[in-house]
Amino acid sequence: MRQWFSLSAIGHDHPGFVADLAELIYEHDCNLEDSSMTILGGEFAVLLLLSGQGDELERRLSAACKRLEWERQLTVFIRPLEGEPVPYGNGKRFREYELQATGVDKAGIVARVARCLANHGVNITQMETHSRPEPGSGTSIYTMHLHMAIPEQLPIATLHEQLEQIADALRIHIDLAPLAGNR
């Protein structure tokens, strides 16, 4: 019977990080189903979805992850899933949108926007943030880019109005638009 696992790992970025994880999966006759990886501040982070079969697979994968942690000085966490993952939304109707927020860096931008979205049942499916000095002045400009799933029944005008209130309060700019290909 096929078993499913999520695996996350984080550690100081170095060549071979992905190869180490891919070999661990391959050596246990597992299949890498899905992945997301990034480098933040010199730290590499990965989230993997994998599947496999066999006796004591969870125990063997867990032992291999502990060995990899020790050998490569990583933090690795593996978790069995309750069965085959279901596609996002599980039959619920939603619209895919993106949000871009830009302004002078200050505390609370992500917290306020994310809480507004959560209060409306919007699911953030992807997020990237950056803080960079503005050329010339050196002022730190913060940019947040989100992909999200908005419930079909939520009026976009309602969400847009509340996001504009947050933008005004924080003195930032927020753009909300359908994801490319969903217009």
N, C-alpha and C positions, 0 to 999 in steps of 0.2 A: 504494500500500500504506500502510495506517495505521501511524503510528509513535507510540510512547508515551514520555513524559518525566516525570520528577519535577523539580519546581522548588522551591527553598527560598529564602527571602529574610528578611533581618533588618535593622532600622534603627530610628532614632529615630522613635517614633510621630508621625504627622501626618495630618490629613485628606487623603484622596486616595491613600493607600498602596494600598488594594485596587483602586481605580479604575485606577491606573497599571498594575498587574499584569494586571487583567482586559482592559484595552485592548491591552496587549502581546500577550496570547493571541488576542484577537479579530482584531487587525490581521494576524496570521499565519494566519488561517483555521483556528485550532485550537479545540478544545473543552475547556472546564474540566470534568473528569470528577469530581474529588473534591478536598476541601480541608479544612484544619484551620488555624485562626488563633488567636493569643492576644497579649495585651500583658503583658509582665513588666518591672517596674521602668522603665516609660517606653519600653521597646524593643518594637517590634512584630515578631512572627515568624510566618511562614506556610510551610506545606508544601502544595504543589499537585500534583495528578496531571492531566496534560493529554495530548491526542492530536491528531494532525493528519496531513496528507498533503502531499506536494509535494517537488519537487527541492530538495536542499540545505536542508531544513527545519531540521536540527540546527544548521548553520552560521548560518542567518538568525536563529534564536532565540537562539543564543549571542551574536551581535553585538548584538541588541536588548537582551539582558540587560546586557551591558557598558555600553551607552549609558545604560540606566536606572540602573545603579550610579553612573555619573559624574554624571548630571543630578540624581539624588535622594539621593546619598550613602548608598546602600544596599549591602549585601553580598548578591549574588544568585548562586546556583549552580544550574545546570541539568544534568541527567544523563539520557541516553537509556536506556530500558529494553530488555531483551532480547526484547521481544514484549509481547503483551497481558497486563496483570496478571491473576493468578489470584485468585479469592476467597480470603479468609483461611482458613487451615486446609488448603486443597487436598485435601479429602476426609478429612482426619484428624478423629477424633471428640474433641470437647472440650466442657467445660461452662463457661458464662460466669458468673463470680463478680465480686463487688466486695469490696474490702478498705478499711477505714478505720482508720488509726492516729492516735492523739492522745496528746499528752503534752508535758511541758516540753521545749522545744527543746534538742537536744543533737546533737553530731556522731555520725553513723553510723546514724541511723534508716533512711534510704532505702537506704544501702549494705547493711545487714544484712538487711532485708526483701527487697530485690531479689535478693540472692545466694541466699537461701533459696528463693525462687520459681524462680530460674534452675536451681538444683540439682535441682529436681523437674520440670523441663521445662515450667514454667508461663510463658506469654508475657504480658507486660504490654502491653495494647493501648491504654491511656489512663492518664495520671497527672496529678494536680494536687496541688500542695503549697502550703501557706501557713504563715507564721509571724506571729502577731498577739499584741499584748500583752493579757494578761488584765485585764478591768476591775477596778479597785480596786488590785490588787497590781502590775500592770505586768509580771508574769512573762510571758516569751515562750512561747506555746503553739504547738506545731507540729502541723499536721494534714496527713495524706497520704491521698489518695483514689485508688484504683486500680480500673480495670476489667481483667480478666485472663481468659485462656483456660486452663483447667485440663485436662490430658489426662484422658480418660475413665477410664483404668485407674488413676489415682492416687487412693488413698483420701483423702477429705476429712479424715477423722480424723487421718491421718498428717501432713498439711500443717498442720492446725489445731494439733496438739501442738507442732510445731516453731516455729510462729509465736508460740505462747504462751510458749515458752522465751525467745524473743527479746524479747517484751513484758516478761517478768519481769526479764530482764537489763538492759533499758533503762528500766524503770519507766514504761512507756507502756501504753496500752490499744489492743488490736487487735480489730476485728470483722471477721468473714468471713461473707459471705452470697451466695446466688445473686442474680444481677442481676435486677431487676424484669422480669417477663415470662418468666423462665426457671425459675420455682419449681416 
